[in-house]
Amino acid sequence: MSDESRASTLFPTVARLGEFLYESLTGAGYALSLLFRTLLQAGAMFRAHYQEALLRQMFVCGIQTIPVTLIVSVFTGAILALNGGLSLESIGQEELIGRIVTISVVREMGPFMTALILAASVGSAMAAEIGTMKVSEEIDALDVMGIEPARFLVLPRVLAMAIMTPVLTVYTNLLGVLGGAITSYAQYAVTFRRFLTDASIYLTAKDIYTGLLKAFLFGLVISIVGCSQGLQARGGAIGVGEATRRAVVVSYLLIIVLGYYVTYLFFRVEW
Amino acid sequence: MPEERVIELRGVRKSFNGQEVLRGIDLEVIARETLVIIGRSGSGKSVSIRQMVGLDTPDAGTVRVFGQDLAKLNTRDLLRLRLRIGYLFQSGALLNWMTVGENVELPLLEHRRRMKEKERRDKVTEKLALVEMQDAAEKYPAEISGGMKKRAALARAVILEPEIVFYDEPTSGLDPVIANTINDLIVETGRKLGTTQVVVTHDMESAYRIGDRIAMLYEGKIIAVGTPDEIRSSDDPIVQQFIAGETTGPITGSARKK
């Protein structure tokens, strides 16, 4: 105790950095062990009331987020087309706009934007809900009843996100391409047919499945981070707010870093 | 009949953030008795019963339940032990997305997998009737009062026919009439189901009404244990000040010194 306080007065920055590293590592350790404990309990999904819980969670993360996803994905495609068109127009190559928009959307922006939306809406809600349960003794009550929170609360949430993030991504991809095509036509007079032909020539199956793999990983990350932050909440309303904030920040960081490495692994490393 | 000790605490210590809350608790609970732990708010009453179900682990000392040292149990054995325990939380801790009936049914769904739906429903109705809540089975926790939540939570706590039931401040925040119906329910649960009961409270009226024995917790230690009459006639000035609720005496005196 006293050593710690002495260290923090002597080297405040170093101590803070150390504290940050320590907290990040224990947080990551907690989340990984939670994921492991959750997957060990996957057998519970054969039981009827777990399937009901899964459906409810799939509805929350898959259906309720559709309106936001619609707007975000159309505009993402539109922005990519608008920007891509600016550069291509200057060299007289506007007709290449289709491949640029489609490949960026399918490979990166589709899963990425979907994940950001889900982290901000569903991941934060998971942290807030489970955090509130934690500070109001409901998690303790589950423990005392011999009902493991990893199985009862985390398992349906993680599965729902692992399934629904790729599903939503397919939808985001389609709408993103549509938004790009509309903008290309309106701004650069590239017809739909031209846009889609160019896109279909260059789009490969690999682009699609790496994008979906990313979405799957993002879904796991968002749900496990949200649940583990919630389960670690303490100290009433402030603690729940803090857990929610952390869930969003940590998910965002992991999504962007993980996104880079998946693309790197599949497109830059020779297998 | 020999006295069977179902819970045994020996030298239990626990600190939170450098502050020692339990400073060596020695306490035993005998089968089928109702033991009431009294003490001021923040004296470590809740912490001490959390120790008895393994929600917190002691820094030093041992906690034995049914003769088993909790610190030595693995997850599976702890889970098996907890199925013999019911716990009524201060807030009730009902899951708010489920109806009262579903809340009470949950332990059965989780732990009595072979049980038929009809049998399960009957059991839920039976326990809800015990707490006179059978008409509220379809209501959600947000739609019922604090006293009803506690009654529903009690039905949930006893649904698996536990051998020990813990009550954390069962009457706090309730009006005197409802508080007494809860007191009567605790006595009745003990009698009808033959359970051992540990109740934490600072409500002296409730303690006298339900306790076979009363233990007083003060500054992290048990300073007196005895029947309600023994406690009432105790010559310990701290106990006397607490049960009489006086504002002057050794409790407030020592608090001021600090």
Interface residues (C-beta under 8 A of the other chain):
Chain A: M1 R47 H49 M133 S136 E137 E138 D140 A141 D143 V144 M145 G146 I147 E148 F152
Chain B: G18 R50 V53 L55 L79 R80 R82 L83 I85 Y87 F89 Q90 S91 A93 L94 L95 L106 P107 L109 E110 H111 R113 R156
